[in-house]
């Protein structure tokens, strides 16, 4: 495999491999992201696989060499913990970032490819009932409508904008069917082949589907669908059309049991995938790139990195264990990684 694998962690910054996982290296000294820092989110520029954005405990950072080096982008998010990042598939110059605990939860936007950023509304309280301090765990831009973007807050609801983030409407309102304001993931699937658009909102304990542009949701408890596992972590479209999806669910956070499910019918049904090694905790995030949808990585809360080469149908554990994995990405760009003497 040509390319670079990036693993964001809480406690070891970003570890990178450009030799197909044979060796791993932390960031070196004098980087914007500390080699023992926290990186909550990673996003590869869809227009340039050498550009990687990282949401770190210092704010928004960018790499122009596939993750070999990172610099801080001066923004209103400086010093904030950035939990989520998303590019607009329609316009890669339009990028969103979401902050959260231990900082205040805020949304940020760039219209120029990440060179400059502005803080958006709405405002969230400093504290909430479930996790003490809210965090924006998920951002999803619509695959066909450039001005539509969603985000979800743990805990603080699901929100949608139809004007690229200038104004927002809350989606998890009473009567629409979303069972919780603890939002873990949003996935937006475009209409395709005569099939309607699908909006998927994953709460802490359920998967909620809408086929009517979020006017109503069909919400089913995860424990009833996924063998008693309730903690619904994330949903990941594998292909740009959203025909095939992956879902990670566990028995808690960090959890002791976890499963990965695959859907080939846009989330209507789910089939358990094969885990050749039992993961040590809940699967936390996926890393996939449209250049090779068969190659997918998944990271667990307690540091197992899993690899699939068949589109997520089966998974093998990588040899390297990590500290807490918070995000995973890979890019077909081969980063010129120069190993720091103490990074191996």
matplotlib code that plots the C-alpha trace (Angstrom):
import matplotlib.pyplot as plt

x = [0.0, 1.3, 0.3, 0.3, -1.7, -2.3, -3.5, -4.7, -4.4, -4.9, -1.4, 0.8, -0.2, -0.3, 1.6, 2.2, 3.3, 4.4, 5.5, 2.2, 2.3, 5.7, 7.0, 5.3, 6.7, 5.4, 5.8, 9.2, 10.2, 9.2, 5.9, 2.7, 1.2, 3.1, 4.4, 2.6, -0.5, -4.1, -5.5, -9.3, -9.9, -8.2, -9.5, -7.8, -8.4, -10.5, -8.9, -5.3, -4.3, -1.1, -3.1, -4.2, -6.1, -5.8, -8.0, -5.7, -5.6, -3.9, -6.6, -6.7, -3.5, -2.6, 0.0, 1.1, 3.2, 0.9, 1.3, 5.1, 4.8, 2.0, 1.6, -1.0, -3.5, -4.2, -7.9, -10.5, -10.1, -6.5, -6.1, -9.4, -9.8, -11.1, -13.2, -14.4, -13.5, -15.3, -14.8, -17.7, -17.7, -19.1, -16.5, -13.3, -12.5, -15.4, -14.3, -15.9, -14.5, -16.1, -14.7, -15.5, -14.4, -12.4, -13.1, -16.5, -18.4, -18.3, -18.6, -15.9, -15.9, -13.3, -14.3, -10.8, -9.5, -8.4, -6.4, -8.8, -11.5, -14.6, -16.6, -20.3, -23.5, -25.2, -23.9, -23.9, -23.8, -20.5, -21.9, -24.4, -26.0, -24.4, -20.7, -20.1, -18.8, -20.4, -18.3, -19.2, -18.5, -19.7, -19.9, -21.3, -21.6, -24.2, -22.7, -24.7, -26.0, -23.0, -24.8, -26.2, -24.2, -25.1, -23.4, -24.1, -23.3, -22.6, -24.8, -26.7, -28.6, -28.5, -28.3, -28.7, -27.9, -29.1, -26.8, -23.3, -23.5, -24.8, -28.0, -29.0, -32.1, -32.3, -33.4, -33.9, -37.1, -40.0, -42.2, -39.5, -38.5, -34.8, -34.7, -31.7, -29.8, -26.6, -25.5, -22.5, -22.7, -24.6, -24.4, -26.1, -26.7, -27.6, -30.5, -29.2, -30.6, -34.2, -33.6, -34.4, -32.0, -31.3, -30.4, -28.9, -28.4, -26.7, -27.4, -25.6, -28.0, -29.9, -29.8, -32.3, -33.3, -35.2, -36.4, -38.4, -35.6, -35.5, -39.2, -39.5, -37.1, -37.5, -35.5, -34.6, -32.6, -29.1, -29.3, -32.2, -30.4, -26.8, -26.7, -27.3, -24.5, -26.0, -23.1, -23.5, -20.2, -20.1, -21.4, -19.1, -20.1, -17.5, -18.3, -19.3, -22.8, -23.4, -24.6, -22.3, -21.9, -19.9, -21.2, -19.2, -21.0, -19.8, -21.0, -19.8, -17.0, -14.2, -16.1, -15.0, -16.9, -17.3, -18.6, -18.4, -21.4, -21.7, -24.8, -25.1, -28.6, -28.0, -28.5, -31.8, -30.1, -26.8, -24.5, -21.8, -18.3, -15.5, -13.0, -10.1, -8.8, -11.2, -10.8, -9.9, -12.5, -15.1, -14.2, -14.0, -13.4, -12.8, -10.3, -11.2, -10.2, -12.2, -9.1, -9.4, -12.7, -11.5, -8.8, -10.2, -8.7, -10.5, -9.2, -10.4, -10.6, -7.8, -5.4, -6.0, -5.7, -7.6, -7.2, -9.7, -8.7, -12.2, -14.3, -14.9, -16.2, -13.3, -10.6, -7.1, -5.3, -2.1, 1.0, 1.4, -0.6, -1.3, -2.5, -6.1, -7.1, -9.4, -9.2, -7.8, -7.1, -5.1, -4.1, -2.6, 0.1, 3.3, 4.6, 8.3, 8.5, 11.9, 12.0, 12.9, 15.5, 13.0, 9.8, 10.1]
y = [0.0, 3.4, 6.2, 7.4, 6.2, 8.7, 7.8, 10.7, 9.9, 11.4, 11.5, 10.7, 13.4, 11.9, 8.7, 8.2, 5.4, 5.7, 2.1, 0.3, 0.1, -1.6, 1.3, 4.2, 7.6, 10.4, 14.0, 15.5, 18.4, 22.0, 21.0, 22.9, 19.6, 18.3, 14.7, 13.9, 16.1, 15.3, 15.2, 14.5, 14.8, 14.3, 15.2, 14.8, 17.5, 15.9, 18.2, 17.6, 14.3, 16.0, 18.4, 17.0, 19.0, 18.0, 19.1, 19.3, 20.6, 23.8, 24.5, 23.9, 22.6, 21.8, 19.7, 20.3, 17.1, 14.3, 14.5, 14.7, 18.2, 20.3, 24.1, 26.0, 27.9, 31.2, 31.3, 32.1, 28.4, 28.9, 27.1, 25.2, 21.5, 20.6, 17.5, 17.4, 18.6, 18.3, 19.4, 20.2, 17.5, 20.1, 22.8, 21.7, 25.3, 25.2, 23.6, 23.3, 22.6, 22.0, 22.5, 21.2, 19.9, 21.2, 24.3, 25.7, 24.1, 26.3, 25.9, 27.4, 27.9, 28.6, 29.7, 29.8, 26.3, 26.7, 29.9, 32.0, 31.0, 32.6, 31.5, 30.7, 30.6, 29.1, 29.4, 26.5, 26.4, 25.7, 22.6, 19.9, 17.0, 14.0, 14.7, 17.8, 19.9, 19.6, 18.7, 18.8, 15.2, 15.2, 17.5, 16.4, 18.5, 17.5, 15.5, 17.5, 20.8, 23.0, 25.2, 22.3, 21.2, 19.4, 19.0, 17.1, 17.8, 15.5, 16.7, 19.5, 18.1, 17.8, 21.0, 21.8, 24.9, 25.6, 28.7, 27.2, 27.9, 31.4, 30.3, 27.0, 25.0, 22.3, 18.9, 16.8, 18.6, 17.0, 15.0, 14.3, 10.9, 11.4, 10.0, 11.8, 15.1, 13.1, 13.1, 10.9, 11.0, 12.4, 10.8, 12.3, 10.1, 11.7, 10.4, 7.8, 5.5, 6.5, 6.1, 9.0, 10.9, 9.5, 11.4, 9.2, 10.5, 8.2, 9.0, 7.5, 4.5, 4.5, 4.8, 7.2, 7.3, 9.9, 9.6, 12.9, 15.5, 15.3, 16.0, 12.6, 9.9, 6.2, 5.5, 2.0, 1.2, -0.2, -2.8, -4.4, -4.4, -5.1, -8.0, -6.0, -3.5, 0.0, 2.5, 3.7, 5.3, 6.3, 5.7, 5.9, 5.9, 3.9, 5.2, 8.7, 7.6, 6.2, 2.8, 1.1, 2.1, 0.9, 1.3, 0.9, 0.0, -1.1, -1.8, 1.5, 4.0, 2.8, -0.4, -4.0, -5.4, -3.9, -4.9, -3.4, -3.8, -3.2, -2.1, -2.5, -1.0, 2.6, 1.7, -0.3, -3.5, -4.3, -7.4, -8.1, -8.1, -10.6, -9.5, -11.8, -10.4, -9.4, -5.6, -4.5, -1.6, 0.2, 1.0, 4.8, 5.9, 4.9, 6.0, 5.6, 7.4, 7.4, 6.4, 2.9, 2.1, -1.4, -0.3, 0.9, 1.4, 1.5, 2.5, 1.5, 3.7, 1.7, 1.7, -1.2, -0.4, -2.6, -2.9, -4.2, -4.8, -5.9, -2.9, -3.6, -7.1, -8.5, -7.0, -7.8, -6.1, -4.2, -5.1, -1.7, -0.8, 2.9, 5.1, 6.2, 6.4, 9.4, 9.5, 7.7, 8.8, 7.6, 9.3, 8.0, 10.6, 9.2, 11.6, 12.2, 11.1, 11.5, 9.5, 11.4, 9.3, 8.7, 8.3, 4.7]
z = [0.0, -1.0, 1.3, 4.9, 7.9, 10.6, 14.1, 16.4, 20.1, 23.5, 24.9, 22.0, 19.5, 15.9, 15.0, 11.3, 9.1, 5.4, 5.1, 5.3, 9.1, 9.4, 11.5, 13.4, 14.3, 16.6, 15.5, 16.3, 18.4, 17.6, 15.9, 16.5, 17.9, 20.9, 20.5, 23.7, 23.0, 22.2, 18.6, 18.5, 14.7, 11.4, 7.9, 4.5, 1.9, -0.8, -3.4, -2.3, -0.5, 0.8, 3.0, 6.3, 8.9, 12.6, 15.5, 18.4, 22.0, 20.6, 18.0, 14.2, 12.6, 9.0, 7.2, 3.6, 3.4, 4.2, 8.0, 8.2, 9.8, 11.2, 11.7, 13.7, 11.7, 13.5, 14.2, 16.9, 17.9, 19.1, 22.4, 22.0, 21.8, 18.3, 18.4, 14.8, 11.3, 7.9, 4.3, 2.1, -0.7, -3.1, -2.3, -0.5, 0.3, 2.7, 6.0, 9.4, 12.8, 16.2, 19.6, 23.1, 26.5, 28.2, 26.1, 25.3, 22.4, 19.3, 15.5, 13.2, 9.4, 6.8, 3.3, 1.8, 2.3, 5.9, 5.6, 7.8, 10.2, 11.9, 14.9, 14.2, 16.2, 18.2, 21.7, 24.1, 27.9, 29.5, 31.3, 30.5, 32.3, 30.7, 30.1, 32.2, 29.3, 25.8, 22.8, 19.1, 18.1, 14.5, 11.5, 8.2, 5.0, 2.4, -0.5, -3.1, -1.6, -0.9, 1.7, 3.8, 6.9, 10.1, 13.4, 16.6, 20.2, 23.1, 24.8, 23.0, 20.1, 16.3, 14.2, 10.5, 8.4, 4.9, 4.5, 5.1, 8.8, 9.0, 10.8, 12.4, 13.2, 15.8, 14.5, 17.6, 18.5, 20.2, 17.8, 15.2, 16.7, 17.8, 21.3, 22.8, 22.7, 23.1, 19.4, 18.4, 14.6, 11.6, 8.1, 5.0, 2.0, -1.3, -3.4, -5.8, -8.5, -7.7, -4.0, -1.7, 0.4, 3.9, 7.0, 9.8, 13.3, 15.8, 19.4, 22.3, 22.3, 19.0, 15.2, 13.8, 10.1, 8.1, 4.5, 4.5, 4.9, 8.7, 9.2, 11.1, 12.2, 12.7, 15.9, 17.1, 20.2, 19.4, 22.1, 20.3, 16.9, 17.8, 20.2, 23.4, 22.6, 23.3, 22.9, 19.4, 18.5, 14.8, 11.3, 8.3, 4.6, 2.6, -0.9, -1.9, -2.9, 0.5, -0.6, 1.9, 5.5, 8.6, 12.1, 15.4, 18.6, 22.0, 25.5, 26.9, 27.0, 27.0, 27.0, 27.0, 24.0, 20.5, 17.1, 13.6, 11.4, 7.6, 5.7, 1.9, 1.7, 3.0, 6.7, 6.5, 7.6, 9.2, 9.1, 11.7, 10.2, 11.1, 13.8, 13.7, 17.0, 19.7, 20.3, 23.8, 23.9, 21.8, 18.3, 18.2, 14.6, 11.0, 8.4, 4.7, 1.5, -1.7, -3.7, -2.2, -0.4, 0.2, 2.6, 5.9, 9.3, 12.7, 16.1, 19.5, 22.6, 24.3, 21.4, 19.0, 15.3, 13.0, 9.2, 6.5, 2.9, 1.8, 2.4, 6.1, 5.8, 7.9, 10.2, 11.4, 14.2, 13.5, 15.5, 17.1, 20.1, 20.8, 23.6, 23.4, 19.8, 19.0, 15.2, 12.2, 8.6, 5.7, 2.5, -0.8, -0.5, 0.9, 3.6, 3.8, 7.4, 9.1, 12.2, 15.4, 17.3, 20.2, 18.1, 17.1]

ax = plt.figure().add_subplot(projection="3d")
ax.plot(x, y, z, "-o")
ax.set_aspect("equal")
plt.show()
